[in-house]
Amino acid sequence: MTIHTVIVRSLGLQNYEDTWRAMQDFTNKRTEETLDEIWLVEHPAIFTQGQNGKPEHLLNPGTIPVIHVDRGGQITYHGPGQLMVYTLVDLKRKRLNVREMVTILEKSIIQFLDKYKITAVAKPDAPGVYIDNKKICSIGLRIRRGCSFHGLALNVNMDLEPFSRINPCGFSELKMTQLTEYLTPLDIMATGHVLLEYLMTNLRYTSAQKF
């Protein structure tokens, strides 16, 4: 049962740093029997700089806080209207490596968008999901003790202006897009639960406990 069941938490709007510390704590304390969890979250406006982040990609943050975090990747922006999906998964138990996990996240987003007749692709040299060379979803993971945390950020219905204050994911010419440019506005948590169907299939979960 352990490997095939996931706990899903719809947490709504949460402070970024508190959520990050909670993910670390969960990962540090989990055992071989701990159920995997997926957290659906929104955050107030914040820039997060990954472990490989270069300061020159932070152009003009203004009053938006900047925090250095332990995921991979460069700098990105999180804010209201963006769906955060944190995947706290025992990769050893799932027999997945980090590249396979990233591919599963990308595949799930692409399948989710295809449901709405939106064609999207992944790029092998730049993790994430793109529509017409515009990025709609960013991905960044940390692996500790064989388990993943952090996850993906899907732009749903948000203010994209703060992305102009950085080089998103380290690319100076990268343009961002969001779901509402292709669909009528969707509720963030409702979006998360539709996406969850694809994540559960691709991660081979057969049941979910939802909170």
C-alpha positions in Angstrom: 0.0 0.0 0.0 2.8 2.5 0.9 4.2 2.8 -2.6 0.8 3.1 -4.3 -0.9 5.7 -1.9 -0.2 9.4 -1.8 -1.3 12.0 0.7 -2.5 15.2 -1.1 -2.7 18.5 0.9 -4.5 21.5 -0.6 -2.8 24.2 1.5 -3.9 27.4 -0.2 -1.8 30.6 0.3 1.2 29.9 2.5 4.4 31.8 3.4 7.2 30.5 1.2 9.9 30.0 3.8 7.6 28.3 6.3 6.5 25.8 3.5 10.2 25.3 2.5 11.2 24.5 6.1 8.2 22.2 6.5 9.3 20.2 3.3 12.8 19.9 4.8 11.5 18.7 8.1 9.2 16.2 6.5 12.0 14.8 4.3 14.5 14.6 7.3 12.0 12.7 9.5 10.4 10.4 7.0 11.0 6.7 7.1 10.8 3.8 4.6 7.1 3.4 5.5 6.2 7.1 5.3 3.6 7.8 2.6 4.6 10.2 -0.2 2.9 13.6 -0.2 1.9 16.2 -2.8 1.3 19.7 -1.6 -0.8 22.2 -3.6 0.2 25.7 -2.6 0.2 29.4 -3.6 2.7 31.9 -2.2 2.9 35.6 -1.7 5.3 37.4 -4.1 8.9 36.2 -3.7 12.0 35.5 -5.8 13.8 32.3 -5.0 17.4 31.7 -6.0 18.5 28.1 -6.5 21.8 26.5 -5.5 23.4 27.2 -8.8 22.0 30.7 -9.0 24.1 33.5 -10.3 23.6 37.0 -8.9 23.7 38.7 -12.3 20.3 37.1 -13.1 18.6 39.2 -10.4 18.1 42.4 -12.2 15.7 44.7 -10.2 13.8 42.9 -7.5 12.4 46.1 -6.0 10.4 45.5 -2.9 9.9 41.7 -3.6 11.9 39.6 -1.2 14.7 37.4 -2.4 15.5 34.1 -0.7 18.3 31.5 -1.4 17.0 28.0 -1.3 18.3 24.4 -1.7 16.7 23.4 -4.9 18.5 23.1 -8.2 18.3 25.8 -10.9 18.6 29.5 -11.1 16.3 32.3 -10.0 12.5 32.3 -10.5 9.4 34.2 -9.2 6.5 32.9 -7.2 3.3 34.8 -6.5 -0.5 34.6 -6.1 -2.1 33.0 -9.1 0.8 30.5 -9.6 0.2 26.9 -8.6 3.0 25.3 -6.7 3.0 21.5 -6.6 5.5 20.1 -4.1 6.3 16.5 -4.7 7.6 14.8 -1.6 8.4 11.4 -3.1 10.6 8.5 -2.1 12.5 8.1 -5.3 14.4 5.0 -4.1 11.0 3.3 -3.4 9.7 4.3 -6.8 13.0 3.3 -8.4 13.3 6.7 -10.1 16.4 8.9 -10.6 16.2 12.6 -10.6 16.1 13.0 -14.4 13.2 10.5 -14.6 11.4 12.4 -11.9 11.8 15.7 -13.8 10.5 14.0 -17.0 7.4 12.7 -15.1 6.6 16.2 -13.9 7.1 17.6 -17.4 5.0 14.9 -19.0 2.2 15.4 -16.5 2.0 19.2 -17.3 2.1 18.5 -21.1 -0.8 16.0 -20.7 -2.7 18.4 -18.5 -2.4 21.1 -21.1 -3.3 18.7 -23.9 -6.6 18.1 -22.1 -7.4 21.8 -23.0 -6.1 21.5 -26.5 -2.9 23.4 -25.7 0.2 22.0 -27.3 3.3 22.2 -25.1 6.8 20.7 -25.1 9.7 20.0 -22.8 13.3 21.0 -23.6 16.2 18.7 -22.7 18.6 21.5 -22.1 16.2 23.7 -20.0 13.8 21.8 -17.6 10.2 23.0 -17.6 7.3 23.2 -20.1 7.0 25.6 -22.9 4.2 26.9 -25.3 5.6 28.5 -28.5 9.0 29.0 -26.7 7.3 30.8 -23.8 7.7 29.1 -20.4 4.5 28.2 -18.5 5.9 25.8 -15.9 9.2 25.8 -14.1 10.7 22.8 -12.3 13.3 22.5 -9.5 14.0 19.6 -7.2 16.2 18.8 -4.2 17.0 15.1 -3.4 17.9 14.2 0.2 18.2 10.7 1.5 16.8 9.4 -1.8 13.7 11.5 -1.5 12.6 14.5 -3.5 11.1 17.8 -2.4 10.4 21.2 -4.0 8.6 20.5 -7.3 6.9 22.6 -10.1 5.5 26.0 -10.5 2.6 26.4 -13.1 1.6 29.9 -14.1 -2.2 30.0 -14.0 -3.6 33.4 -13.5 -1.0 35.8 -12.1 0.9 39.1 -12.6 3.8 38.1 -14.9 5.5 41.6 -14.5 7.9 40.4 -11.8 9.5 38.0 -14.2 10.8 41.0 -16.1 12.9 41.9 -13.1 15.0 38.7 -13.4 16.5 36.5 -16.1 14.0 33.6 -15.4 15.8 30.4 -14.8 19.0 32.1 -16.0 17.8 33.0 -19.6 17.9 36.7 -20.4 15.5 36.4 -23.4 13.0 33.9 -21.9 9.4 35.0 -22.1 6.8 33.7 -19.6 3.2 32.8 -20.3 0.3 31.5 -18.2 -2.9 29.4 -18.5 -5.3 32.3 -18.7 -3.7 33.4 -22.0 -5.3 30.3 -23.5 -8.3 29.6 -21.2 -10.9 31.4 -19.1 -9.5 31.9 -15.6 -9.3 28.7 -13.5 -9.3 28.4 -9.7 -5.8 27.5 -8.5 -6.7 24.6 -6.3 -9.2 23.2 -8.9 -6.3 23.4 -11.4 -4.1 21.5 -9.0 -6.6 18.7 -8.6 -7.0 18.2 -12.4 -3.2 18.1 -12.8 -3.1 15.7 -9.9 -4.8 13.0 -12.0 -1.9 13.0 -14.4 0.7 13.1 -11.6 -0.9 10.1 -9.9 -1.0 8.1 -13.1 2.6 8.9 -14.0 3.9 8.3 -10.5 1.9 5.1 -10.3 -0.3 5.9 -7.3 -3.6 4.1 -7.2 -5.1 6.0 -4.3 -5.0 9.3 -2.6 -5.8 10.6 0.9 -6.9 14.2 0.4 -6.7 16.9 3.1 
